[in-house]
């Protein structure tokens, strides 16, 4: 996943699927999986959110100058990408 020049590196699909599953199983009732790029560690990491309003904590990758950038957001249950 995330192959191409618009992304810092690719993400293994098995890792992505495990993040979806972990989010669905969490007892806190998350609805969304945010894929965050950590510039300092040069790796993706999952962030779970219960509400869309939490997306605003992160800047989009293309416009980010900070440590963390939002690469994509997914609904945990439909697995569809959220715009």
N, C-alpha and C positions, 0 to 999 in steps of 0.2 A: 504494500500500500504506500501511497504518497511517493510514487516514483516520478521523476522528472525534474526539470530545472526550477520549478516553482517551490520545491520543498528541499529542506536541508539534507535529508537522507531518507531512505525507505524505512518502512515499519513492517515487521513480520506480521503476517495475517493471523497467525496463531496467538501472538501476543495481544493483538487487537481483540480477537474473539474472547480471550481470557479476561480482558478488561471489561467487555460487555457483560460477561457472565458474573464477574465479581460485583459489578454495579447492581445487577438485578437481584443478587442474593443478599446484598447489604440490608440490614434491618432499618436503616435510617430512611428508606423510601426515596431513593434518588430516581430522577426521571431522565437525566442527561449525562452523557459522557463527553467531556471536553478533552481533546488531544492537545496537549501543551508541549511546545518546544522549549527546552531549557538551554539557553545559549551557553552558559558556563559549563554545564555537564555534557553538552553536545548530545542530548538524547531526548526522546519523547517521554512524556509521563502522563498518566491519566489523572483527571480531576473530575469528581462527580458533583453534580448540582441537582438540587430539587426543583429549582425555578429558573426560567430563562433570564430573569433579572441578574443572576449571578454571572452571566457571560461577560458583563461589562467590566469585570475585574481585570480582564486580559485584553490586550491590543491584538489586532490581527497581525499575522506574521509579516505581511508585506509592509506594514507601516510601523512596526515595533522597533524601538531603540533600547528597550529594557532587557532584563534577563529572561523573562517568560513571554512567550507569544502563543496566541490561540491559532492552531492550525485548522481544526475542524471541530464541530459539535454534532453529536448523534443522539437520537432518542434511543434509550436503552431497550425499549420493548419492540418498537417497529424496526429498529436498526437503520432507520433512514437518517440521512444527513439533514441537519437543521440549518437553515440559512441565516 
